[in-house]
């Protein structure tokens, strides 16, 4: 192409008009997000999905039992109180269950109205971590506001699901186009991931990226382009891992844990010993040997290894089955949701749980390098548990509603998304 042809191409009025259309539609989307209008979708309101609720409660109960079993030796030795961690977890679980009940009673349309402020607050807190963050175990990922200390990355995981559900439902008929399906949402995800990379939070970056990628994919974006983008991200991650001493050491410790028993290899090595010691039926609940200060902080990210040791292969399969059933039930709720926003929101929240579940087990079994990924509902952690239960409350809220094609629905009430 000659210089003259390039000049004509760049000044193509059709290209300029397309840019104007895109900017105009983004302006409309911005106005809709900051000044949401009533949704005219008519819905039938019924009861919550009791099977989903039962599965969540079972996971919380299993988590509480395993935290007591895995932590009492550690907390007695380090803190002088064998019940320290389980008491705190039960307190968080109680608060989280109350929050779940409250959210399950709220109309999810209220959450949709709060999309923009929730996202902005979450991002500002995430961006503030390098400046105001608190450090634990060598990682600076926490912010303390009054008596509450939490990881902004946890709230950001919810916020990214929320804003993408809003965006994808707004532009659902244009997502097959590169600009709407890949470029715009991909840019948003990239900004968030760069922010977490700056604070050296690789596990958070991976989960946020995969969450965004999953939601774009299920919404109907071009799969070939997504595959190229995912491959590019994997390539960048590999370069970082190979040329950054911190990540390179972790990768090497994952592959050859026995060579790094005085450093990064100790935890994955002890984790594999715990899993192998469990056999088929385990050594019995409470009888783990690895929790006697062999496996560091066994109540946190590596709690699945203690579960395998005490309950064996059967117990591990039982827990995995609960997570699979939770995902299956969540997909059923998403399919029955009354509108695209609520369907995408459920899919995103269920994907978040599934991703963390898969990645945690991969870490514990040394399938991937050690990162700070907790096991949802099971690992110790107040902020994470309360956020997770709040999210499950939103899923339960959405499970109350079905779209209705007609007015004749018997004894059930018909309302729009404004509760009228």
ChimeraX attribute file (.defattr): number of C-alpha atoms within 10 A of each C-alpha:
attribute: neighborCount
match mode: 1-to-1
recipient: residues
	/A:1	7
	/A:2	7
	/A:3	8
	/A:4	9
	/A:5	10
	/A:6	11
	/A:7	11
	/A:8	11
	/A:9	13
	/A:10	12
	/A:11	11
	/A:12	11
	/A:13	11
	/A:14	11
	/A:15	12
	/A:16	12
	/A:17	11
	/A:18	11
	/A:19	12
	/A:20	12
	/A:21	12
	/A:22	14
	/A:23	12
	/A:24	12
	/A:25	13
	/A:26	16
	/A:27	12
	/A:28	12
	/A:29	17
	/A:30	14
	/A:31	12
	/A:32	15
	/A:33	20
	/A:34	14
	/A:35	12
	/A:36	16
	/A:37	11
	/A:38	12
	/A:39	12
	/A:40	10
	/A:41	14
	/A:42	22
	/A:43	24
	/A:44	19
	/A:45	20
	/A:46	14
	/A:47	11
	/A:48	19
	/A:49	18
	/A:50	11
	/A:51	12
	/A:52	22
	/A:53	18
	/A:54	12
	/A:55	17
	/A:56	21
	/A:57	16
	/A:58	15
	/A:59	18
	/A:60	24
	/A:61	16
	/A:62	15
	/A:63	27
	/A:64	22
	/A:65	16
	/A:66	24
	/A:67	26
	/A:68	22
	/A:69	23
	/A:70	33
	/A:71	26
	/A:72	24
	/A:73	19
	/A:74	23
	/A:75	19
	/A:76	14
	/A:77	13
	/A:78	11
	/A:79	13
	/A:80	12
	/A:81	13
	/A:82	17
	/A:83	18
	/A:84	16
	/A:85	23
	/A:86	23
	/A:87	14
	/A:88	14
	/A:89	23
	/A:90	19
	/A:91	13
	/A:92	19
	/A:93	23
	/A:94	14
	/A:95	17
	/A:96	25
	/A:97	22
	/A:98	16
	/A:99	20
	/A:100	24
	/A:101	19
	/A:102	14
	/A:103	22
	/A:104	22
	/A:105	16
	/A:106	16
	/A:107	17
	/A:108	24
	/A:109	19
	/A:110	12
	/A:111	14
	/A:112	19
	/A:113	18
	/A:114	16
	/A:115	21
	/A:116	21
	/A:117	13
	/A:118	19
	/A:119	19
	/A:120	13
	/A:121	15
	/A:122	21
	/A:123	20
	/A:124	12
	/A:125	19
	/A:126	25
	/A:127	19
	/A:128	17
	/A:129	22
	/A:130	18
	/A:131	10
	/A:132	15
	/A:133	22
	/A:134	17
	/A:135	12
	/A:136	9
	/A:137	5
	/A:138	7
	/A:139	13
	/A:140	18
	/A:141	23
	/A:142	21
	/A:143	21
	/A:144	12
	/A:145	8
	/A:146	6
	/A:147	5
	/A:148	9
	/A:149	14
	/A:150	18
	/A:151	19
	/A:152	23
	/A:153	26
	/A:154	18
	/A:155	21
	/A:156	23
	/A:157	23
	/A:158	23
	/A:159	21
	/A:160	25
	/A:161	25
	/A:162	25
	/A:163	22
	/A:164	24
	/A:165	25
	/A:166	24
	/A:167	21
	/A:168	24
	/A:169	19
	/A:170	16
	/A:171	16
	/A:172	17
	/A:173	13
	/A:174	14
	/A:175	20
	/A:176	16
	/A:177	13
	/A:178	14
	/A:179	14
	/A:180	20
	/A:181	25
	/A:182	21
	/A:183	12
	/A:184	14
	/A:185	19
	/A:186	18
	/A:187	11
	/A:188	14
	/A:189	21
	/A:190	16
	/A:191	11
	/A:192	19
	/A:193	19
	/A:194	13
	/A:195	19
	/A:196	24
	/A:197	14
	/A:198	13
	/A:199	19
	/A:200	16
	/A:201	19
	/A:202	18
	/A:203	19
	/A:204	22
	/A:205	23
	/A:206	18
	/A:207	20
	/A:208	26
	/A:209	20
	/A:210	17
	/A:211	24
	/A:212	22
	/A:213	20
	/A:214	16
	/A:215	22
	/A:216	23
	/A:217	18
	/A:218	13
	/A:219	20
	/A:220	16
	/A:221	23
	/A:222	16
	/A:223	14
	/A:224	9
	/A:225	14
	/A:226	19
	/A:227	13
	/A:228	11
	/A:229	15
	/A:230	15
	/A:231	12
	/A:232	12
	/A:233	14
	/A:234	13
	/A:235	12
	/A:236	12
	/A:237	14
	/A:238	14
	/A:239	13
	/A:240	14
	/A:241	17
	/A:242	15
	/A:243	10
	/A:244	11
	/A:245	11
	/A:246	12
	/A:247	20
	/A:248	17
	/A:249	18
	/A:250	21
	/A:251	20
	/A:252	17
	/A:253	24
	/A:254	25
	/A:255	16
	/A:256	15
	/A:257	22
	/A:258	15
	/A:259	15
	/A:260	18
	/A:261	15
	/A:262	10
	/A:263	12
	/A:264	20
	/A:265	24
	/A:266	19
	/A:267	25
	/A:268	29
	/A:269	22
	/A:270	22
	/A:271	27
	/A:272	17
	/A:273	16
	/A:274	26
	/A:275	24
	/A:276	16
	/A:277	20
	/A:278	24
	/A:279	16
	/A:280	15
	/A:281	15
	/A:282	24
	/A:283	18
	/A:284	14
	/A:285	16
	/A:286	19
	/A:287	16
	/A:288	22
	/A:289	16
	/A:290	21
	/A:291	25
	/A:292	16
	/A:293	14
	/A:294	15
	/A:295	24
	/A:296	18
	/A:297	17
	/A:298	29
	/A:299	29
	/A:300	19
	/A:301	24
	/A:302	28
	/A:303	29
	/A:304	28
	/A:305	32
	/A:306	31
	/A:307	30
	/A:308	29
	/A:309	33
	/A:310	29
	/A:311	25
	/A:312	25
	/A:313	19
	/A:314	15
	/A:315	18
	/A:316	21
	/A:317	13
	/A:318	13
	/A:319	20
	/A:320	15
	/A:321	12
	/A:322	15
	/A:323	20
	/A:324	14
	/A:325	15
	/A:326	22
	/A:327	20
	/A:328	14
	/A:329	18
	/A:330	25
	/A:331	17
	/A:332	17
	/A:333	25
	/A:334	24
	/A:335	18
	/A:336	17
	/A:337	23
	/A:338	22
	/A:339	20
	/A:340	18
	/A:341	24
	/A:342	28
	/A:343	23
	/A:344	26
	/A:345	28
	/A:346	29
	/A:347	25
	/A:348	26
	/A:349	22
	/A:350	21
	/A:351	22
	/A:352	22
	/A:353	19
	/A:354	18
	/A:355	18
	/A:356	18
	/A:357	20
	/A:358	14
	/A:359	22
	/A:360	26
	/A:361	21
	/A:362	15
	/A:363	21
	/A:364	25
	/A:365	20
	/A:366	22
	/A:367	14
	/A:368	16
	/A:369	21
	/A:370	25
	/A:371	17
	/A:372	16
	/A:373	24
	/A:374	24
	/A:375	26
	/A:376	24
	/A:377	24
	/A:378	25
	/A:379	25
	/A:380	28
	/A:381	21
	/A:382	20
	/A:383	17
	/A:384	22
	/A:385	24
	/A:386	21
	/A:387	18
	/A:388	24
	/A:389	25
	/A:390	23
	/A:391	23
	/A:392	27
	/A:393	27
	/A:394	26
	/A:395	30
	/A:396	27
	/A:397	25
	/A:398	30
	/A:399	28
	/A:400	22
	/A:401	26
	/A:402	19
	/A:403	17
	/A:404	16
	/A:405	11
	/A:406	10
	/A:407	11
	/A:408	10
	/A:409	11
	/A:410	7
	/A:411	7
	/A:412	12
	/A:413	12
	/A:414	22
	/A:415	17
	/A:416	16
	/A:417	19
	/A:418	15
	/A:419	16
	/A:420	7
